[in-house]
Amino acid sequence: MTAEWWKLEEGKEREEARKESNRTNRHLLRRKLFLFDQDGTLYLDFKPLPQSREFLAALKERHVQTIFITNNSSRSASVYQERLRDVLDVEASQREIYTSTKATIGWLRSEGMTRAYLVGTPGFMEEMEDAGIEHTAEEPQIIVLAFDTTLTYKKLEEMCYLIQKGVGYVATHPDKVCPTLDGYIPDIGAFIELVRTATGAGPQRILGKPNPDMVRFLLEEFDAKKEDAIIFGDRLYTDIRMGVDSGIATVLMLTGESRIEDIEKYGVAPDLVFKDLGEALELL
């Protein structure tokens, strides 16, 4: 079996090599801290992906700590609590849900920033304001660009004016698209390119995945070591990149954006690759 099995041409040989690689690395599924991306990994919209409920139930039976991570900053953590409950029958605490909004709030606090021009949904704005971040266009310390499904031209116009005046900006995450049952819709990565075209400026910092600070925070929060953790995700350039850069085990799920052919494209190789969580359940 070739170590870089994904370089084989698509077909029976590559598929067998993928499965053999998974069997070889199945010991990684014995770890005690499981980090899960949500959209595209566990569900799409309000539909659970194959065997996701069963896999999570099996982890619960084994008393494995599960953490649910998302880059989607258009919804609050409480919304994800409801989504996990309604779609996957999972009761997750606020502590077990970590969003790019939470990561952004943590960074703003560490930098002593309390005044920002916020580009985001009402739910995002509420979370930021609850955390003590004032939304203002009058001499903000920073601009924060989130996944804004309520985006208007007026917001983009104000953001570009502020950038031209010298105000820097950060983004909650770099995802190019967001998966839905009907297909992919523009995510913040597309917004970043729009702003770059208009102003020549990119974000000074991206706070969500693939920023390894997210993993470092969670390891500290749950008193775990790198060798205790494993992350499941459907994006190579965010989920898997963060895992690799953080030194934890990685699982690429082929239920979302990335495909096997993208492994070489992005230059980041996951430890395990599953078509769905049913395959993972068989090796658990």
N, C-alpha and C positions, 0 to 999 in steps of 0.2 A: 504493500500500500504506500502510495506516495504521501509524504507529509503535507505537501501542498496539493491535495486532491482536487481543489476547486479549479486548478489550471487544466484539468482534463476536459476534453470536449464533452458537451452535454450528451448524456446517454446512459446506458446500463452500467458501464464501467465506473463512471463518476458517481452514480447513485449508490453503487455498492461500496465505493470508497468512502463516501459520506457516512453511510451507516456504520461501517467498520471503525471510522474515526470516532463516531459517537460512542460506540461500545468500548473503545479503548479509554475514552475520557469520562465514562459514566461515574467514576468515583467522585467527580466534581459535584455531582448531584447530592452528595452526602453532607454538604456544607450547612451551617446553621443559620445563616442570614441570607435570605433571598430577596433581591431587589427586582421589582417588576416595573417596566414601562407599562402603560395602560392601553392607550389608543393604538390599535394595530397589533398588539401583543396579546392582550386578554379579551378585548372586545372591539367591535366597530359600532359606533353610535350606541344603540341600546340592544345590540345583538352580541351575545357571548361567542367567542371564537371556539372552534372544536376542542372539547375536553378541558377547557380552562377551568370550569367549575370543579370538575373531578380532580384536576391536578392540585388546585388550591385546597380542596377538602383533604386530599392525601397529606399535604404539608401540615395542615392543622392537626390531623391525627397524630403526626410525628412530633408535634410541638415545635415546629420550625418557625422562627420569627420571619414574618413577611412584611416588606415595606413597599408601598406603591408610589412610584415616582412618575411625574409627568412634566413635560415642558410646556404643556398647554396652559398659558396664563390668561385665557379668556374666561375661565371658570374658577370659582373659589374652592378651597379645600373641602368645605361643607357640601358643595355640589358633588365632588368626587366621592365623598362618604355615601351619599344617596345613590350615586351611580353604581358603586361597588355592591351596595346592599340590594338594589333592585335588579341588577343584571347578573351578578355572580353569587348572590346570597352570602356575601362577605361582610362581616361587621368589623370595620376598621376604625381605629381611633384617629383623632386629629394628628397625634404623634406619628402614626404609621403612614401618613400621607404627606409626601414632600413634593412641593411644586416649585417651578422656576420663580414664581412670585415670592415664595418664602426665601429662596436663595437670594433674590434681588433685595428684599427687605434687609436680610442679614448683612449684605455688602454695604448698602446705604448707611445702615447704623454704624458699621465699622469705620466708615469714612466720615462720620459725623454730618451726613447730609439729611436735611429735613424739608427742603424746598425743591420741588421738582415739577417739570412740565410732564404730565403723564399722558401717554397715548395708549388707551386701553378700554376695555368694556366697563360698564357700571360695577360689575362684581369685582374686577381688578382694582378699580378706583377705590371702592369701599375697603378692600383689604389693605391697600396702601395707606389710606387715611386713618384706619383703625390702628395702624402701626406707627402713626405719628408723622407720616410723610404728607406734607401739604402740597396740593395740586395748585400750581400757579404759573402764569405766563409772564409774570413780572419779576425779572431778575432771578430766575431759577438757578440753583447750583448745578443741575444736571437735567437732561431729558431722559425719560425712561420709555422705551418702545416695547410694547407687549403685543401679543396676538390679539388684535382688535377686530372682532367681527362686527363692530359698530363703527368702523373707520369711515371718516368723511374727508372730503377734500379740504375742508376748513382746518382739521387737525393736522393734516400733512403740510398745509400752507404755513401754519404757525410754527410747526417743528422746523421747517426749512428756514424760516426767517430767523429763528433763534440760533440755529447752527451757523448761519451767515454772520451772526453777531458774536460768534465765538463760544457759544455754549456747547459743551460736549454731550454725547449721548451714550447710553448703555442699552443693550437689548436683553430681554429675559431669556431668549434662546435663539438658535439659528435654523430651526426646522424650515425647510423650503415649502413643504406642503403638509396639509393635515388630512389624514384618511377619513373617508366617510363611506357609507354603504353604496353611494352613487358614484364614488370616485374620489379624486384628490382635489382639494381646494387650496388656494394660496394661503400660506402661513407667513410667519414673520420674516423668514429668509427672503421671500419675495418683496416684502416691504423694505427690507434693508437695501436691496438692489435698486428699488425705486428711489429711495432717499439718496443713495450713492450717485445715481445718475443725475439727480437734480442738484446736489450740493458738492459732490466729490468726496464726501465724508462717510466713513464707516463707523460702526460702534467702537468705543474705546475698550469696551469689555462686554463679554457675553456671560451671563451669570448661571444659566441653566446648563443642562447637558450640551456639550461634552466636558464642561468645566469639572475637573477632578475634585474641586472643593466640595461638591455635593457629596461625593463618596466619603471624603475625609470627615465631613460633618456627621454623616450617618454612622460611620464606624465609631466615632467618639460618643455619639448619642446612645448607641446600643451596646457600648462596651465590647466591641468586636475588633478582630484583627483582619488584615487583608486576606489571609488564608481561610477565613471563616465565611467570606462573602462570595456571592455569585449574582450576576445581573442578567436578566432576560429582556431583550428588546428587538424591535424590528428595523431599527436604523443603524447602519454601520457607522455613519459619520457623527452620530450623537451617542446612542446607547453603548455600542460596542467600543467606540473610541474612548469614551469616558472610562469604561471598565479596564481597557488595556492600559491607558495612561495612569490609572489608579492602582494597577497591579492586582486586580481581582479577576476571578474566572468570568467568562462571558459566554452567553448563549444567543445566537442569532435565530430569531423566529422568521420564517418565510411567509408570515401571514400579513405582512404590511408592505412597507415601501421597498426595502432592499431585496436584492436577488443574489444568487450565488455568484453570478458574473461580476457583481459590484465589489466583491472581496478584493480582487486584484486592482480594480479601479481606485478604490479608496486606500489601498495599502494597509488595511487593518484586518487581521484574521481572528475570528472568534474561536473559542475552544470547542464549542458544540454548535451544530446547525440542525434545527428541527423544522419539519414541514408544519407541524402543529404540536400542541401540548400533549396530544395522545401519544406521540412518539416518545416524548420525554417521560410520560407516565410509565411506559413500558420498561424504561431503564431506571426508574426511581427505586 
